[in-house]
Amino acid sequence: MYLGRIVAAGLTPSGKPVAAYRVSSRSFPNRTAKLSGGKIAILPRPGHEDDLAKNPYIAYNCVRLAGSVALATNGSQTDPIIEKIAMGLPLRDAFALSLLAMDYEKDSLDTPRIAAAADAASGLCMFGIVRKDAVLVRAMKAAPGQLFYLSTYEKNYPCETHEEPGFTAETAEAVCAHVISGGVFAGFEHPVTAAAALWNGTGYDLAVQDA
């Protein structure tokens, strides 16, 4: 099954909050996740920089942090969402305002914008999507070892049934590996790269991995 881009949030088996992002792509597979300065960006791989002229939506910050919150998204909505959270807005409001303002991507597929956040302070996960036909924002509570996910296609609405119940990762690196090829994610086609943030008790550890 092809889901396109995927965001995920939940808890490790030991109860650590985690947020993750996976690029799955048929049109622009030559991309990588780069960790720099406490955030993660999706960029064209060396030699494929000209892809930006074909589609300006393929490069963006995908993971950013603000205090107890780790945010993962599939586009430039990452920055306004995390900036509103850092200013003190509730997650629901930051998601809804930013997604509604930016709207879905105006490419040939009307690609939805998706976002997921883990909050170590509240223990909640927040998911949001803006599609051509809807804006949906929802908070969910994960149990230890449970990872919820939301995608641009097919699984494109926040729902408890979109879950990875056998989530076993306990490091940011293991989270990346899991969303690329572990558990239910192994059945999702065309993985390209992944990024993850995992709470360590005082902050978030970050990791990236190409498929």
C-alpha positions in Angstrom: 0.0 0.0 0.0 1.3 3.5 -0.9 0.5 6.1 1.8 2.8 8.9 0.7 4.3 10.9 3.6 3.7 9.6 7.1 3.9 11.3 10.5 3.7 9.3 13.7 3.6 9.9 17.5 3.3 7.8 20.6 5.2 6.1 23.4 8.0 3.6 23.5 7.5 0.5 25.6 9.2 2.3 28.5 6.8 5.2 28.1 9.1 7.8 26.4 7.3 10.2 24.0 8.3 10.0 20.4 7.5 11.8 17.1 8.6 10.6 13.7 8.4 11.3 10.0 8.8 9.1 7.0 9.1 10.2 3.4 7.6 7.7 0.9 7.7 9.0 -2.6 7.3 7.7 -6.2 7.9 11.1 -7.9 10.9 12.4 -5.9 12.7 9.6 -4.2 16.2 11.3 -4.3 15.8 13.0 -0.9 17.5 12.7 2.4 16.9 13.8 6.0 19.6 16.0 7.5 20.1 16.8 11.2 21.5 20.3 11.9 21.1 22.7 14.8 18.5 20.8 16.8 16.2 20.3 13.9 15.8 18.0 10.9 15.3 19.0 7.3 14.3 17.1 4.1 16.6 18.0 1.2 17.4 16.7 -2.3 20.3 14.3 -2.3 23.6 15.6 -3.8 23.2 15.7 -7.6 19.5 16.1 -7.5 19.2 19.8 -6.5 17.4 20.6 -9.7 14.4 18.7 -8.4 13.5 21.9 -6.5 12.8 23.6 -9.8 10.3 20.9 -10.6 8.5 21.0 -7.2 9.2 23.6 -4.5 7.4 21.5 -1.9 10.0 18.7 -1.6 12.5 20.5 0.8 11.5 21.7 4.3 12.1 21.3 8.0 10.3 18.1 9.0 11.2 17.9 12.8 11.5 20.8 15.2 11.4 21.1 19.0 9.9 23.5 21.6 10.4 22.6 25.2 8.5 19.3 25.9 7.1 19.1 22.4 8.5 17.4 19.4 6.8 18.1 16.1 6.9 16.2 12.8 5.3 17.4 9.5 5.5 16.9 5.8 6.1 20.5 4.8 6.8 24.1 5.5 4.0 24.2 8.1 6.6 22.8 10.6 7.9 26.3 11.3 4.7 28.3 12.0 3.3 25.4 14.1 6.3 25.1 16.3 6.7 28.9 16.6 3.1 29.2 17.9 3.7 26.3 20.3 6.9 28.1 21.6 4.8 31.2 22.1 2.5 29.3 24.4 -0.5 28.4 22.2 -2.1 25.0 22.9 -1.2 22.3 20.5 -4.7 22.1 19.1 -4.8 25.8 18.3 -1.3 25.9 16.8 -2.2 23.0 14.5 -5.5 24.3 13.5 -4.4 27.9 12.8 -1.3 27.0 10.9 -2.9 24.2 8.8 -5.9 26.3 7.9 -3.7 29.3 7.0 -1.3 27.4 4.8 -3.9 25.0 3.3 -3.1 21.9 1.2 -0.1 22.0 -1.2 -1.0 23.4 -4.6 0.8 20.7 -6.6 -0.7 18.4 -9.2 -2.0 16.0 -6.5 -3.4 18.6 -4.0 -1.1 16.9 -1.5 -2.4 17.3 2.1 -0.3 18.9 4.8 0.0 16.6 7.8 1.5 17.1 11.3 2.0 15.1 14.5 3.4 16.1 17.9 4.4 14.4 21.1 4.2 16.4 24.3 6.2 15.0 27.2 4.5 17.4 29.7 0.9 16.4 29.0 1.5 12.9 27.7 -0.7 13.6 24.7 -0.2 13.2 21.0 -1.7 15.7 18.6 -2.4 15.0 14.9 -3.6 17.3 12.2 -4.3 17.3 8.4 -5.5 19.8 5.9 -6.9 18.2 2.8 -8.8 19.8 -0.1 -12.0 18.6 1.5 -11.3 18.9 5.2 -9.3 20.2 8.1 -9.0 17.7 11.0 -7.1 18.1 14.3 -7.3 15.6 17.1 -5.5 14.8 20.4 -4.9 11.1 21.2 -3.5 9.3 24.2 -1.0 6.5 23.5 -0.3 3.6 25.8 3.4 2.4 26.2 4.5 0.6 23.1 1.8 2.2 21.0 2.5 4.5 17.9 -0.3 6.2 16.0 0.3 7.4 12.4 -1.3 9.7 9.8 -0.5 9.8 6.1 -1.1 12.0 3.1 -3.0 9.2 1.3 -5.3 6.3 2.4 -4.8 6.7 6.2 -5.5 10.4 5.9 -7.6 11.1 9.0 -6.5 11.0 12.7 -7.8 7.7 14.2 -6.9 5.3 16.9 -7.1 2.4 14.4 -4.1 3.8 12.5 -1.7 2.4 15.0 1.4 0.3 15.4 0.5 -1.8 18.5 3.8 -3.7 18.5 6.1 -0.7 18.7 9.4 -1.8 20.3 11.9 1.0 19.6 13.7 2.6 22.5 16.1 4.9 20.8 15.7 7.6 18.1 17.8 5.6 15.7 15.6 2.5 16.3 12.4 4.6 15.7 13.8 5.7 12.3 14.5 2.1 11.4 11.0 1.0 12.5 9.1 3.6 10.5 11.1 2.6 7.4 10.7 -1.1 7.6 9.4 -2.4 10.9 6.0 -3.7 11.9 3.1 -2.3 9.9 5.3 0.2 8.2 7.0 -2.7 6.3 3.9 -2.9 4.2 3.9 0.7 3.1 5.6 1.2 -0.3 8.5 3.4 -1.5 10.3 4.4 1.7 12.9 7.1 1.1 14.1 8.5 4.4 13.0 8.9 8.0 13.5 11.3 11.0 12.7 10.9 14.7 12.7 12.7 18.0 12.6 10.7 21.3 12.3 12.1 24.8 15.3 11.3 27.1 13.9 12.7 30.3 15.2 16.3 29.8 15.0 16.8 26.1 14.7 15.1 22.8 17.3 12.9 21.0 17.1 13.2 17.2 18.1 10.8 14.5 17.8 10.3 10.7 18.1 7.3 8.4 17.8 6.8 4.7 16.0 3.7 3.4 
